[in-house]
């Protein structure tokens, strides 16, 4: 047997592995849809190339030698891996993974906690999340879809609005608020305020809405670049915050954050799901969009 670079051919290894499993050339031939003679020839060639027997022929029976037992075990592992790799490749051709660009906070706070439902519904679809904090989703096309907050769809991209005019609530950790969720204006002014980069004016808007511009704030300020930082700061009791209802759903349900008063303002950004036009017919993306629409519908229903 000629072994290129010292490696037997795949067909020879398959013939040996099947013969070792059945300890029969005829049964191996039936499984591989070859003649018994062809299987026997390949195994003989393998033994000749190795320089030692893999089987003892005992009264027309095959009995694995000690080297044969070990070699069959090792070859079986590699053949199984080749089989799995091939099946995975075929699956990805029919249902390729979705590369989703998504804001870090939205992914962590809203999307990821719901993904178990997606994978239960579509177990064959792989979803790969790529965190994007800055609005640079479309600087390259190394993704299949993106979920982001903005004022409109990015020109040249297909997609849809998912959530518009999300409410902004004043929230804080229950232990920070003492007696409960109702706080007077003076109590709010005496507490530390948490600010985020993308909502730089929400506290000023709160003052103006309630005609409280002259009110002096004495509680201190905390500034954070990302919403996820501000949320964790509020949960830890560092201060109170004005945050999008959408991003604090888990904390409100668990009681880690409680609403302060009934103040409501509207977020200026819309949550969009968008994708390059050439991805529109991607089967796995179509499934994800349908699931996302359903998840958003359920979320909105939970607010009623």
C-alpha positions as CSV (number, residue, x, y, z in Angstrom):
1,X,0.0,0.0,0.0
2,X,1.3,3.4,-0.8
3,X,0.8,5.9,2.0
4,X,1.2,9.5,1.0
5,X,3.2,11.3,3.6
6,X,2.8,8.3,5.8
7,X,-1.0,8.6,5.9
8,X,-3.3,5.8,4.6
9,X,-6.2,6.8,2.3
10,X,-9.6,7.5,3.8
11,X,-11.2,4.6,2.0
12,X,-8.6,2.2,3.5
13,X,-9.1,3.5,7.0
14,X,-12.9,3.2,6.6
15,X,-12.5,-0.4,5.5
16,X,-10.3,-1.2,8.5
17,X,-12.5,0.6,11.0
18,X,-15.7,-1.2,9.8
19,X,-13.9,-4.6,9.7
20,X,-12.7,-4.0,13.3
21,X,-16.1,-3.0,14.5
22,X,-17.8,-6.1,13.0
23,X,-14.7,-8.3,13.1
24,X,-16.0,-9.4,9.7
25,X,-14.9,-8.4,6.2
26,X,-18.3,-9.4,4.8
27,X,-20.3,-7.2,7.2
28,X,-17.9,-4.3,6.6
29,X,-18.4,-4.8,2.9
30,X,-22.2,-4.6,3.3
31,X,-22.0,-1.4,5.3
32,X,-19.6,0.3,2.9
33,X,-21.4,-1.1,-0.2
34,X,-18.2,-2.7,-1.5
35,X,-17.3,-6.3,-2.3
36,X,-15.8,-8.5,0.4
37,X,-12.7,-8.9,-1.7
38,X,-12.2,-5.1,-2.0
39,X,-12.4,-4.7,1.8
40,X,-10.0,-7.6,2.4
41,X,-7.5,-6.2,-0.1
42,X,-7.5,-2.8,1.5
43,X,-7.0,-4.2,5.0
44,X,-4.2,-6.4,3.7
45,X,-2.6,-3.4,2.0
46,X,-2.9,-1.4,5.3
47,X,-1.2,-4.1,7.3
48,X,1.6,-4.4,4.7
49,X,2.2,-0.6,4.8
50,X,2.3,-0.6,8.6
51,X,4.6,-3.7,8.8
52,X,2.5,-5.6,11.3
53,X,-0.8,-7.4,11.4
54,X,-4.0,-5.7,12.7
55,X,-6.0,-9.0,12.7
56,X,-5.3,-12.6,13.4
57,X,-7.2,-14.8,11.0
58,X,-8.5,-17.6,13.2
59,X,-10.5,-20.3,11.5
60,X,-12.1,-17.8,9.1
61,X,-12.7,-15.4,11.9
62,X,-11.1,-12.0,12.4
63,X,-9.6,-11.3,15.8
64,X,-8.0,-7.9,16.5
65,X,-4.4,-7.9,17.6
66,X,-3.3,-5.6,20.4
67,X,-2.0,-3.0,18.0
68,X,-5.2,-3.4,16.0
69,X,-7.4,-2.7,19.0
70,X,-5.5,0.5,19.8
71,X,-5.4,1.6,16.1
72,X,-9.1,1.0,15.6
73,X,-9.9,3.1,18.7
74,X,-7.9,6.0,17.4
75,X,-9.1,5.8,13.8
76,X,-12.7,5.7,15.0
77,X,-12.3,9.0,16.9
78,X,-10.9,10.7,13.8
79,X,-13.5,9.3,11.4
80,X,-16.3,10.4,13.8
81,X,-14.8,13.9,13.9
82,X,-14.6,14.0,10.1
83,X,-18.3,12.9,10.0
84,X,-19.3,15.6,12.4
85,X,-17.3,18.3,10.6
86,X,-18.9,17.4,7.3
87,X,-22.5,17.4,8.8
88,X,-21.8,20.8,10.4
89,X,-20.5,22.2,7.1
90,X,-23.6,21.0,5.3
91,X,-25.9,22.4,7.9
92,X,-24.2,25.8,7.7
93,X,-24.7,25.8,4.0
94,X,-28.4,25.3,4.4
95,X,-28.8,27.4,7.5
96,X,-25.6,29.6,7.9
97,X,-25.0,31.4,11.2
98,X,-26.4,34.9,11.7
99,X,-23.8,37.5,12.5
100,X,-25.7,40.1,14.4
101,X,-24.2,43.5,15.2
102,X,-25.9,44.8,18.3
103,X,-25.5,47.4,21.0
104,X,-23.7,46.0,24.1
105,X,-26.3,47.1,26.7
106,X,-29.4,46.1,24.6
107,X,-27.8,42.7,24.0
108,X,-27.0,42.1,27.6
109,X,-30.2,43.6,29.1
110,X,-32.9,42.6,26.7
111,X,-31.8,40.3,23.9
112,X,-29.6,37.7,25.6
113,X,-32.1,36.9,28.4
114,X,-34.7,36.0,25.7
115,X,-32.4,33.9,23.4
116,X,-33.2,30.6,25.0
117,X,-36.6,30.9,23.5
118,X,-35.1,31.6,20.1
119,X,-32.9,28.6,20.2
120,X,-35.7,26.4,21.4
121,X,-37.8,27.5,18.5
122,X,-35.0,27.3,15.9
123,X,-32.4,24.8,17.2
124,X,-30.7,24.6,13.9
125,X,-29.9,28.3,13.6
126,X,-26.7,29.6,15.0
127,X,-26.6,33.2,16.2
128,X,-23.3,35.1,16.7
129,X,-23.6,38.4,18.5
130,X,-21.0,41.1,17.8
131,X,-21.1,43.9,20.4
132,X,-21.2,47.4,18.9
133,X,-21.3,50.4,21.3
134,X,-20.7,53.2,18.8
135,X,-23.0,53.8,15.8
136,X,-20.5,52.3,13.3
137,X,-22.5,49.2,12.5
138,X,-22.4,49.7,8.8
139,X,-18.8,50.8,8.3
140,X,-18.2,47.3,7.0
141,X,-20.5,44.6,5.9
142,X,-19.1,41.8,8.1
143,X,-22.5,41.0,9.5
144,X,-25.9,39.8,8.4
145,X,-28.1,42.2,10.5
146,X,-27.9,44.9,13.1
147,X,-30.0,46.1,16.0
148,X,-29.4,49.7,17.0
149,X,-31.0,52.9,18.3
150,X,-31.2,55.7,15.8
151,X,-33.3,58.3,14.2
152,X,-33.9,56.4,10.9
153,X,-32.9,53.4,8.9
154,X,-29.4,53.7,7.6
155,X,-29.6,54.7,3.9
156,X,-29.3,51.8,1.6
157,X,-30.2,49.2,4.2
158,X,-33.5,47.3,4.5
159,X,-35.2,46.7,7.8
160,X,-37.9,48.0,10.2
161,X,-38.5,49.9,13.4
162,X,-39.1,47.6,16.4
163,X,-39.8,50.0,19.3
164,X,-40.5,53.7,19.1
165,X,-40.8,56.3,21.9
166,X,-39.6,54.0,24.6
167,X,-40.4,55.5,28.1
168,X,-37.7,56.9,30.4
169,X,-38.3,56.3,34.1
170,X,-36.6,57.5,37.2
171,X,-35.3,54.5,39.1
172,X,-33.1,53.6,42.0
173,X,-32.1,50.8,44.3
174,X,-34.8,50.1,47.0
175,X,-32.3,50.4,49.8
176,X,-31.2,53.8,48.6
177,X,-34.7,55.2,48.8
178,X,-35.4,54.4,52.4
179,X,-39.2,54.6,52.9
180,X,-40.2,53.5,49.4
181,X,-40.7,54.6,45.8
182,X,-42.2,58.0,46.4
183,X,-39.7,60.8,46.9
184,X,-40.3,64.5,47.2
185,X,-38.5,66.9,44.9
186,X,-36.2,67.9,47.7
187,X,-35.3,64.2,48.4
188,X,-34.5,63.6,44.7
189,X,-32.4,66.8,44.7
190,X,-30.4,65.4,47.7
191,X,-29.7,62.1,46.1
192,X,-26.7,61.4,43.7
193,X,-27.7,61.6,40.1
194,X,-26.4,59.1,37.5
195,X,-25.7,60.4,34.0
196,X,-25.1,58.6,30.7
197,X,-23.3,59.8,27.5
198,X,-26.3,59.1,25.3
199,X,-28.8,60.9,27.5
200,X,-26.9,63.9,28.5
201,X,-29.9,66.2,28.9
202,X,-32.5,64.0,30.7
203,X,-32.0,65.5,34.1
204,X,-32.4,69.0,32.8
205,X,-35.5,67.9,31.0
206,X,-36.9,66.5,34.2
207,X,-36.3,69.9,35.9
208,X,-37.9,71.9,33.1
209,X,-40.9,69.6,32.9
210,X,-41.7,70.1,36.6
211,X,-40.6,73.8,36.5
212,X,-37.8,73.0,38.9
213,X,-34.9,74.8,37.2
214,X,-34.1,76.8,40.3
215,X,-33.9,73.7,42.5
216,X,-30.4,73.2,43.7
217,X,-29.0,69.7,43.4
218,X,-26.8,68.8,46.3
219,X,-26.5,65.0,46.0
220,X,-23.5,64.8,43.6
221,X,-23.1,63.5,40.1
222,X,-21.9,60.3,38.5
223,X,-21.1,60.0,34.8
224,X,-20.9,56.9,32.7
225,X,-20.1,56.2,29.1
226,X,-22.4,53.2,28.6
227,X,-25.9,52.4,29.7
228,X,-24.9,49.1,31.2
229,X,-22.5,50.9,33.5
230,X,-25.2,53.3,34.6
231,X,-27.7,50.5,35.2
232,X,-25.2,48.6,37.4
233,X,-24.4,51.8,39.2
234,X,-28.1,52.4,40.0
235,X,-28.5,48.7,41.1
236,X,-25.5,49.0,43.5
237,X,-27.1,52.1,45.1
238,X,-24.6,54.6,43.8
239,X,-27.4,57.0,42.9
240,X,-30.7,57.4,41.0
241,X,-31.0,57.4,37.3
242,X,-33.3,58.3,34.4
243,X,-33.1,55.2,32.2
244,X,-35.0,53.7,29.2
245,X,-37.7,51.3,30.4
246,X,-36.6,48.9,27.7
247,X,-33.1,48.4,29.2
248,X,-34.1,47.8,32.8
249,X,-36.8,45.3,32.3
250,X,-35.0,42.6,34.3
251,X,-34.1,44.8,37.2
252,X,-37.6,46.1,37.6
253,X,-39.1,42.6,37.6
254,X,-36.5,41.3,40.1
255,X,-36.9,44.3,42.4
256,X,-33.3,45.4,42.0
257,X,-34.5,48.7,40.8
258,X,-37.8,50.4,41.7
259,X,-39.5,53.3,40.0
260,X,-39.5,56.7,41.7
261,X,-42.8,58.6,41.2
262,X,-44.7,58.7,38.0
263,X,-42.4,60.9,35.9
264,X,-42.2,59.8,32.2
265,X,-40.4,61.1,29.3
266,X,-40.0,59.7,25.8
267,X,-36.8,58.5,24.3
268,X,-35.7,60.3,21.2
269,X,-34.3,57.2,19.5
270,X,-36.0,54.3,17.8
271,X,-34.9,50.7,18.0
272,X,-34.2,49.4,14.5
273,X,-33.5,46.0,13.0
274,X,-31.7,46.5,9.7
275,X,-29.8,44.4,7.2
276,X,-28.0,44.7,3.9
277,X,-30.5,44.3,1.0
278,X,-28.6,41.3,-0.4
279,X,-29.3,39.4,2.9
280,X,-33.0,39.7,2.6
281,X,-33.6,36.1,1.4
282,X,-31.3,34.5,3.9
283,X,-33.4,31.7,5.5
284,X,-31.8,31.9,8.9
285,X,-32.2,35.7,9.0
286,X,-35.9,35.4,8.0
287,X,-36.4,33.1,11.0
288,X,-34.6,35.5,13.4
289,X,-36.6,38.5,12.1
290,X,-39.9,36.6,12.7
291,X,-38.8,35.6,16.2
292,X,-37.6,39.2,17.0
293,X,-41.0,40.6,15.9
294,X,-42.7,38.1,18.2
295,X,-40.4,38.9,21.1
296,X,-41.0,42.6,20.8
297,X,-44.8,42.0,20.6
298,X,-44.6,40.0,23.8
299,X,-42.6,42.7,25.5
300,X,-45.1,45.4,24.6
301,X,-47.9,43.2,25.8
302,X,-46.2,42.8,29.2
303,X,-46.3,46.6,29.6
304,X,-50.0,46.9,29.3
